[in-house]
Each structure stands twice: as structure tokens, then as C-alpha cells.
Amino acid sequence: MTTPNNTDPARCRAAHPEDPAACTGAGDAVVVADRAGTRVPGCVLHAARMLASLNGGTVHPGTVHGAATDVHRLARSLPPFAWRQNGGAR
């Protein structure tokens, strides 16, 4: 996984630079990991989008109780690179 080069302090580290959507909740609600073990904290929305775009990614609890379950459920309903479709709409 290439870790997004996100330097905007108002966005979580899981937010892809091309994704216009605002973060939802805490920026460290969960942690997404790829097969190589690279771990990135993220909000529910961006972590779900990242997870949906990874082959073999996993989600782990962060600072928000139950958020990992929410991310997993949302990711199952998203296409890979969801921000490239419909202008980035959720």
C-alpha cells in the first residue's frame, strides 16, 4: 500500500489526496493495514474507502469503540477507489 501523502491536518491519514470527501469522525477511529503490514489510521469514511480499494487489507480498532465494524460494513458496499465515481460522493 502506498500511504497517502496527506499533509492537511483537517483530514485523516487514510484520506486519498484525490478524495474530496470530508472526514467523518475521529481521524484515528480505526487503523487499516495492507498485506505487507503497513498501518494507517483513519476516520470511518476514508478507512472504508481505503479498505475497499485494498486487496487483502484488514481493519483494526482505533480510538472509537465499534468503528472497525462500521468500516468493515461500509467497505463491503463500496467499489474500489470510490472517490473516482460520481465526483467522490459517498
N, C-alpha and C positions, 0 to 999 in steps of 0.2 A: 504494500500500500504506500502510496506517496502521501505523506502527511500534508494536508492543505497548508499553504503558506499564508495563513490568515493572521494579519497583524492588527486588525480592527478590534480594539478592546471591548466593543459592544457586541461582538459576535463570538460564539464558541469556537474552539479549535477544530471541530468536526465540520464546520460550515465550509463548503467548497467556495473558492473565490468567485465562481461564475453563478452561484446560487443567490438570487436576490432576496429570498425569504428571510424575514427576521427570526431570531431565535425564539424558542418557546420555553420559558422557564430557565432554570439554572444552567449555566454553561458547563457544569460538571455533574449533571444529573446522572449520567452513565459514562461508561468507558467502552469504546468499540475497539476490538482487536482484529488484526488480519491473521492469516495463516502463519506469517513469519514472527508474530508476536508483537508487532508494533501496536502500541496502545494510544488512543486519542480520546480525551474527554469531550463530551458534547451535551447539548441540550437534546430534548426528546426528538424534535423535528429533524435536526441535522444529523443526529446519530442514526435515526431510522433511515434517512436518505443514504447515508454512508453505508450502513449495513446492507441495504437493498442493492447497492452497487458493488459490493464485495463478493467474491467467490470464496465461500468458506469462512466468512467473518463471524465473530461472536460478539455478544454484548454482555457487559458485566455491571453489577451495581456500582453506582456512584453515590452522590450525596443525597439523592431523593429516593425515599423508600417507594418501591413499586415501579419506578420509572423504567427499569430494564424490561419488565414485562410489557409496558406500554410501547417501548421502542420495538420490541420483537413483533408485537401485533401490527403496529403501523408499517414496519418494513415489509411484512408479508403482503401488504396491499399496494405497495409502491413498485413502479418499474425502476430498473437501474437508471441512474442519472436523471431522476425525476425533474430536476430543475431545468432540464433542456426541453421539456414538454410543456405546452400551454403557458409559456412565459414564466415558468417557475411556480405556477400556482400549486397549492397544496392539494 
